[in-house]
């Protein structure tokens, strides 16, 4: 199942190898650089041995309240 399609988003861009944010990922995962396409990649291994990997992306989210009478909600990513 695909949760995000960065290729179809106008507000999502891959993080390049030279971007400072690429090195930030090294602190919490095994980040690296794909020299073929200059995209910062990561692999994260969990305590149970399973892992996840992919590319680090920068994305802008626009949130809009439909009804100003609704209570405010916290959003965490």
N, CA, C and O atoms as CSV, one atom per row, in Angstrom:
chain,resi,resn,atom,element,x,y,z
A,1,UNK,N,N,0.841,-1.164,0.000
A,1,UNK,CA,C,0.000,0.000,0.000
A,1,UNK,C,C,0.894,1.238,0.000
A,1,UNK,O,O,1.833,1.311,0.793
A,2,UNK,N,N,0.630,2.195,-0.855
A,2,UNK,CA,C,1.374,3.438,-0.912
A,2,UNK,C,C,0.617,4.509,-0.144
A,2,UNK,O,O,-0.543,4.794,-0.441
A,3,UNK,N,N,1.273,5.097,0.839
A,3,UNK,CA,C,0.642,6.136,1.645
A,3,UNK,C,C,0.913,7.526,1.090
A,3,UNK,O,O,0.130,8.450,1.313
A,4,UNK,N,N,1.996,7.675,0.382
A,4,UNK,CA,C,2.370,8.970,-0.145
A,4,UNK,C,C,2.974,8.792,-1.527
A,4,UNK,O,O,3.713,7.839,-1.774
A,5,UNK,N,N,2.657,9.702,-2.414
A,5,UNK,CA,C,3.232,9.683,-3.751
A,5,UNK,C,C,3.923,11.016,-3.987
A,5,UNK,O,O,3.312,11.945,-4.517
A,6,UNK,N,N,5.206,11.123,-3.596
A,6,UNK,CA,C,5.912,12.395,-3.721
A,6,UNK,C,C,5.954,12.919,-5.153
A,6,UNK,O,O,6.014,14.129,-5.371
A,7,UNK,N,N,5.924,12.022,-6.119
A,7,UNK,CA,C,5.980,12.444,-7.512
A,7,UNK,C,C,4.767,13.231,-7.952
A,7,UNK,O,O,4.841,14.004,-8.907
A,8,UNK,N,N,3.652,13.046,-7.269
A,8,UNK,CA,C,2.431,13.756,-7.651
A,8,UNK,C,C,2.162,14.955,-6.746
A,8,UNK,O,O,1.126,15.606,-6.883
A,9,UNK,N,N,3.063,15.252,-5.839
A,9,UNK,CA,C,2.875,16.364,-4.911
A,9,UNK,C,C,3.700,17.569,-5.340
A,9,UNK,O,O,4.866,17.432,-5.712
A,10,UNK,N,N,3.095,18.739,-5.286
A,10,UNK,CA,C,3.832,19.963,-5.605
A,10,UNK,C,C,4.523,20.530,-4.371
A,10,UNK,O,O,5.302,21.476,-4.491
A,11,UNK,N,N,4.260,19.976,-3.187
A,11,UNK,CA,C,4.861,20.484,-1.953
A,11,UNK,C,C,5.833,19.493,-1.314
A,11,UNK,O,O,6.289,19.721,-0.193
A,12,UNK,N,N,6.154,18.413,-1.995
A,12,UNK,CA,C,7.085,17.418,-1.470
A,12,UNK,C,C,8.291,17.300,-2.388
A,12,UNK,O,O,8.150,17.136,-3.600
A,13,UNK,N,N,9.477,17.384,-1.800
A,13,UNK,CA,C,10.707,17.247,-2.579
A,13,UNK,C,C,11.671,16.320,-1.842
A,13,UNK,O,O,11.716,16.330,-0.612
A,14,UNK,N,N,12.438,15.524,-2.574
A,14,UNK,CA,C,13.454,14.685,-1.934
A,14,UNK,C,C,14.556,15.552,-1.319
A,14,UNK,O,O,14.843,16.644,-1.810
A,15,UNK,N,N,15.158,15.061,-0.257
A,15,UNK,CA,C,16.284,15.742,0.369
A,15,UNK,C,C,17.556,15.238,-0.301
A,15,UNK,O,O,17.795,14.033,-0.371
A,16,UNK,N,N,18.363,16.162,-0.790
A,16,UNK,CA,C,19.583,15.788,-1.508
A,16,UNK,C,C,20.679,15.360,-0.530
A,16,UNK,O,O,20.595,15.614,0.671
A,17,UNK,N,N,21.693,14.716,-1.065
A,17,UNK,CA,C,22.809,14.233,-0.250
A,17,UNK,C,C,23.562,15.368,0.429
A,17,UNK,O,O,24.091,15.189,1.526
A,18,UNK,N,N,23.617,16.516,-0.199
A,18,UNK,CA,C,24.372,17.638,0.356
A,18,UNK,C,C,23.560,18.467,1.350
A,18,UNK,O,O,24.108,19.356,2.002
A,19,UNK,N,N,22.286,18.192,1.473
A,19,UNK,CA,C,21.426,18.934,2.391
A,19,UNK,C,C,21.780,18.563,3.830
A,19,UNK,O,O,21.980,17.387,4.133
A,20,UNK,N,N,21.860,19.551,4.714
A,20,UNK,CA,C,22.206,19.316,6.116
A,20,UNK,C,C,21.249,18.320,6.774
A,20,UNK,O,O,21.656,17.557,7.650
A,21,UNK,N,N,19.986,18.322,6.357
A,21,UNK,CA,C,18.998,17.417,6.957
A,21,UNK,C,C,19.329,15.956,6.684
A,21,UNK,O,O,18.891,15.085,7.436
A,22,UNK,N,N,20.077,15.667,5.648
A,22,UNK,CA,C,20.478,14.280,5.368
A,22,UNK,C,C,21.355,13.755,6.503
A,22,UNK,O,O,21.204,12.608,6.923
A,23,UNK,N,N,22.262,14.580,6.995
A,23,UNK,CA,C,23.138,14.140,8.086
A,23,UNK,C,C,22.383,14.010,9.407
A,23,UNK,O,O,22.812,13.256,10.279
A,24,UNK,N,N,21.270,14.726,9.575
A,24,UNK,CA,C,20.483,14.602,10.799
A,24,UNK,C,C,19.951,13.182,10.960
A,24,UNK,O,O,19.863,12.685,12.083
A,25,UNK,N,N,19.600,12.527,9.871
A,25,UNK,CA,C,19.061,11.178,9.918
A,25,UNK,C,C,20.044,10.168,10.447
A,25,UNK,O,O,19.643,9.136,10.985
A,26,UNK,N,N,21.341,10.448,10.303
A,26,UNK,CA,C,22.374,9.519,10.767
A,26,UNK,C,C,22.290,9.334,12.270
A,26,UNK,O,O,22.676,8.287,12.790
A,27,UNK,N,N,21.787,10.345,12.977
A,27,UNK,CA,C,21.710,10.255,14.436
A,27,UNK,C,C,20.709,9.201,14.901
A,27,UNK,O,O,20.864,8.641,15.986
A,28,UNK,N,N,19.682,8.924,14.092
A,28,UNK,CA,C,18.660,7.988,14.554
A,28,UNK,C,C,18.507,6.769,13.658
A,28,UNK,O,O,17.734,5.864,13.974
A,29,UNK,N,N,19.217,6.731,12.565
A,29,UNK,CA,C,19.087,5.602,11.650
A,29,UNK,C,C,20.352,5.460,10.828
A,29,UNK,O,O,21.304,6.222,10.995
A,30,UNK,N,N,20.354,4.498,9.958
A,30,UNK,CA,C,21.478,4.285,9.064
A,30,UNK,C,C,21.181,5.005,7.754
A,30,UNK,O,O,20.659,4.408,6.812
A,31,UNK,N,N,21.516,6.285,7.701
A,31,UNK,CA,C,21.249,7.054,6.501
A,31,UNK,C,C,22.421,6.956,5.563
A,31,UNK,O,O,23.538,6.641,5.972
A,32,UNK,N,N,22.165,7.223,4.326
A,32,UNK,CA,C,23.214,7.188,3.341
A,32,UNK,C,C,22.822,8.037,2.161
A,32,UNK,O,O,21.872,8.817,2.217
A,33,UNK,N,N,23.562,7.873,1.102
A,33,UNK,CA,C,23.291,8.682,-0.057
A,33,UNK,C,C,23.292,7.804,-1.297
A,33,UNK,O,O,24.183,6.979,-1.499
A,34,UNK,N,N,22.287,8.000,-2.109
A,34,UNK,CA,C,22.233,7.302,-3.380
A,34,UNK,C,C,22.962,8.160,-4.406
A,34,UNK,O,O,22.435,9.168,-4.877
A,35,UNK,N,N,24.170,7.752,-4.743
A,35,UNK,CA,C,24.962,8.552,-5.678
A,35,UNK,C,C,24.344,8.558,-7.075
A,35,UNK,O,O,24.623,9.446,-7.881
A,36,UNK,N,N,23.520,7.581,-7.348
A,36,UNK,CA,C,22.890,7.503,-8.665
A,36,UNK,C,C,21.904,8.655,-8.878
A,36,UNK,O,O,21.844,9.219,-9.970
A,37,UNK,N,N,21.136,9.008,-7.851
A,37,UNK,CA,C,20.129,10.059,-8.034
A,37,UNK,C,C,20.233,11.191,-7.009
A,37,UNK,O,O,19.345,12.041,-6.951
A,38,UNK,N,N,21.294,11.222,-6.202
A,38,UNK,CA,C,21.554,12.292,-5.240
A,38,UNK,C,C,20.399,12.478,-4.250
A,38,UNK,O,O,20.050,13.609,-3.909
A,39,UNK,N,N,19.813,11.386,-3.793
A,39,UNK,CA,C,18.730,11.442,-2.821
A,39,UNK,C,C,19.193,10.792,-1.517
A,39,UNK,O,O,19.796,9.718,-1.525
A,40,UNK,N,N,18.905,11.452,-0.410
A,40,UNK,CA,C,19.271,10.949,0.910
A,40,UNK,C,C,18.373,9.764,1.266
A,40,UNK,O,O,17.148,9.887,1.282
A,41,UNK,N,N,18.976,8.645,1.545
A,41,UNK,CA,C,18.227,7.427,1.860
A,41,UNK,C,C,18.419,7.061,3.329
A,41,UNK,O,O,19.385,7.485,3.965
A,42,UNK,N,N,17.490,6.271,3.857
A,42,UNK,CA,C,17.613,5.821,5.244
A,42,UNK,C,C,17.195,4.365,5.348
A,42,UNK,O,O,16.414,3.860,4.541
A,43,UNK,N,N,17.734,3.709,6.357
A,43,UNK,CA,C,17.284,2.386,6.777
A,43,UNK,C,C,17.239,2.426,8.302
A,43,UNK,O,O,18.216,2.810,8.946
A,44,UNK,N,N,16.123,2.035,8.871
A,44,UNK,CA,C,15.983,2.040,10.319
A,44,UNK,C,C,15.615,0.640,10.770
A,44,UNK,O,O,14.636,0.067,10.292
A,45,UNK,N,N,16.397,0.081,11.692
A,45,UNK,CA,C,16.119,-1.249,12.216
A,45,UNK,C,C,15.537,-1.135,13.610
A,45,UNK,O,O,16.082,-0.444,14.471
A,46,UNK,N,N,14.419,-1.822,13.824
A,46,UNK,CA,C,13.723,-1.809,15.104
A,46,UNK,C,C,14.266,-2.905,16.013
A,46,UNK,O,O,14.982,-3.801,15.567
A,47,UNK,N,N,13.919,-2.820,17.278
A,47,UNK,CA,C,14.402,-3.777,18.270
A,47,UNK,C,C,14.034,-5.216,17.973
A,47,UNK,O,O,14.754,-6.129,18.378
A,48,UNK,N,N,12.919,-5.445,17.268
A,48,UNK,CA,C,12.508,-6.815,16.962
A,48,UNK,C,C,13.193,-7.374,15.718
A,48,UNK,O,O,12.904,-8.495,15.299
A,49,UNK,N,N,14.104,-6.592,15.124
A,49,UNK,CA,C,14.831,-7.055,13.943
A,49,UNK,C,C,14.213,-6.620,12.622
A,49,UNK,O,O,14.864,-6.707,11.581
A,50,UNK,N,N,12.968,-6.156,12.646
A,50,UNK,CA,C,12.354,-5.683,11.405
A,50,UNK,C,C,12.953,-4.320,11.038
A,50,UNK,O,O,13.549,-3.651,11.883
A,51,UNK,N,N,12.795,-3.927,9.803
A,51,UNK,CA,C,13.360,-2.651,9.405
A,51,UNK,C,C,12.484,-1.970,8.361
A,51,UNK,O,O,11.604,-2.584,7.758
A,52,UNK,N,N,12.749,-0.701,8.171
A,52,UNK,CA,C,12.085,0.084,7.143
A,52,UNK,C,C,13.146,0.913,6.435
A,52,UNK,O,O,14.158,1.268,7.038
A,53,UNK,N,N,12.929,1.219,5.188
A,53,UNK,CA,C,13.894,2.028,4.450
A,53,UNK,C,C,13.159,2.858,3.415
A,53,UNK,O,O,12.024,2.557,3.045
A,54,UNK,N,N,13.821,3.901,2.958
A,54,UNK,CA,C,13.224,4.768,1.957
A,54,UNK,C,C,14.066,5.998,1.739
A,54,UNK,O,O,15.262,6.003,2.032
A,55,UNK,N,N,13.451,7.038,1.227
A,55,UNK,CA,C,14.131,8.297,0.969
A,55,UNK,C,C,13.592,9.359,1.915
A,55,UNK,O,O,12.398,9.390,2.214
A,56,UNK,N,N,14.480,10.228,2.384
A,56,UNK,CA,C,14.044,11.340,3.220
A,56,UNK,C,C,13.457,12.420,2.322
A,56,UNK,O,O,14.040,12.790,1.303
A,57,UNK,N,N,12.293,12.916,2.722
A,57,UNK,CA,C,11.584,13.910,1.933
A,57,UNK,C,C,11.264,15.131,2.787
A,57,UNK,O,O,11.150,15.039,4.009
A,58,UNK,N,N,11.122,16.265,2.130
A,58,UNK,CA,C,10.644,17.478,2.772
A,58,UNK,C,C,9.265,17.747,2.210
A,58,UNK,O,O,9.078,17.747,0.993
A,59,UNK,N,N,8.301,17.976,3.079
A,59,UNK,CA,C,6.941,18.197,2.617
A,59,UNK,C,C,6.297,19.320,3.401
A,59,UNK,O,O,6.566,19.498,4.588
A,60,UNK,N,N,5.455,20.067,2.738
A,60,UNK,CA,C,4.691,21.137,3.369
A,60,UNK,C,C,3.244,20.688,3.430
A,60,UNK,O,O,2.680,20.239,2.432
A,61,UNK,N,N,2.645,20.810,4.608
A,61,UNK,CA,C,1.250,20.450,4.799
A,61,UNK,C,C,0.449,21.714,5.046
A,61,UNK,O,O,0.860,22.581,5.817
A,62,UNK,N,N,-0.678,21.812,4.399
A,62,UNK,CA,C,-1.593,22.917,4.614
A,62,UNK,C,C,-2.817,22.365,5.336
A,62,UNK,O,O,-3.513,21.492,4.817
A,63,UNK,N,N,-3.072,22.877,6.529
A,63,UNK,CA,C,-4.198,22.416,7.325
A,63,UNK,C,C,-5.219,23.546,7.414
A,63,UNK,O,O,-4.864,24.707,7.621
A,64,UNK,N,N,-6.455,23.199,7.259
A,64,UNK,CA,C,-7.510,24.197,7.268
A,64,UNK,C,C,-8.648,23.722,8.160
A,64,UNK,O,O,-9.128,22.599,8.010
A,65,UNK,N,N,-9.074,24.553,9.069
A,65,UNK,CA,C,-10.208,24.211,9.923
A,65,UNK,C,C,-11.489,24.494,9.160
A,65,UNK,O,O,-11.692,25.601,8.663
A,66,UNK,N,N,-12.339,23.510,9.070
A,66,UNK,CA,C,-13.586,23.668,8.340
A,66,UNK,C,C,-14.614,24.468,9.118
A,66,UNK,O,O,-15.447,25.159,8.532
A,67,UNK,N,N,-14.555,24.375,10.426
A,67,UNK,CA,C,-15.537,25.058,11.254
A,67,UNK,C,C,-14.799,25.698,12.424
A,67,UNK,O,O,-14.178,24.997,13.223
A,68,UNK,N,N,-14.860,27.001,12.528
A,68,UNK,CA,C,-14.109,27.691,13.584
A,68,UNK,C,C,-14.650,27.381,14.973
A,68,UNK,O,O,-13.989,27.687,15.965
A,69,UNK,N,N,-15.850,26.773,15.071
A,69,UNK,CA,C,-16.413,26.405,16.364
A,69,UNK,C,C,-15.862,25.082,16.888
A,69,UNK,O,O,-16.037,24.750,18.061
A,70,UNK,N,N,-15.194,24.327,16.011
A,70,UNK,CA,C,-14.635,23.034,16.417
A,70,UNK,C,C,-13.428,23.278,17.322
A,70,UNK,O,O,-12.712,24.265,17.154
A,71,UNK,N,N,-13.202,22.372,18.287
A,71,UNK,CA,C,-12.026,22.525,19.159
A,71,UNK,C,C,-10.751,22.350,18.352
A,71,UNK,O,O,-10.721,21.631,17.353
A,72,UNK,N,N,-9.708,23.016,18.801
A,72,UNK,CA,C,-8.404,22.897,18.143
A,72,UNK,C,C,-7.842,21.501,18.399
A,72,UNK,O,O,-8.105,20.893,19.437
A,73,UNK,N,N,-7.076,21.011,17.449
A,73,UNK,CA,C,-6.465,19.689,17.579
A,73,UNK,C,C,-4.968,19.803,17.374
A,73,UNK,O,O,-4.509,20.596,16.551
A,74,UNK,N,N,-4.209,19.023,18.112
A,74,UNK,CA,C,-2.761,18.956,17.924
A,74,UNK,C,C,-2.466,17.955,16.816
A,74,UNK,O,O,-3.119,16.917,16.711
A,75,UNK,N,N,-1.477,18.277,15.993
A,75,UNK,CA,C,-1.077,17.393,14.905
A,75,UNK,C,C,0.402,17.083,15.097
A,75,UNK,O,O,1.220,17.989,15.256
A,76,UNK,N,N,0.735,15.807,15.083
A,76,UNK,CA,C,2.111,15.380,15.249
A,76,UNK,C,C,2.481,14.425,14.128
A,76,UNK,O,O,1.722,13.508,13.812
A,77,UNK,N,N,3.639,14.635,13.532
A,77,UNK,CA,C,4.136,13.732,12.477
A,77,UNK,C,C,5.387,13.079,12.963
A,77,UNK,O,O,5.984,12.277,12.244
